[in-house]
Amino acid sequence: MKGSSVAMLAMIAMALLMVHQTQALSCGELVGMLQPCVGFLQSGGSPSGECCNGARRLQGATQSQGDRRTACHCAKSAYGQFRVNLDNANSLPGRCGISTNIPINPNVDCNSIP
């Protein structure tokens, strides 16, 4: 299962290279940015530098309300798909020295995000 998840994420990351940067944030981009965090999100430990760099890129890419809501919907979908540990996910921003205004909760109403 883990090998197929990594292969899928690698294909998504390659597809991201073809995405024009002025387009709105997509779920593929979100997954690509956080792909280095999958191990941490599932098992804990310490997030890698690559993981924190991806989290920072995601923070920078979610400046508009629409992008924050998209990121929320994508994260909710990925939460179950990748079997993310909620405690690990909630600790990621602090461990990477960033803050986020996107709730990390699979039960949040993403349409209520300002």
Protein Blocks (a to p, Z undefined) as FASTA:
>chain_A
ZZmmmmmmmmmmmmmmmpcfkbccdfklmmmmmmmmmmmmmngpjddfklmmmmmmmmmm
mmbfklmmmmmmmmmmmmmmnopafklmmmmmmmnopacfbdcdfkbcfklpZZ
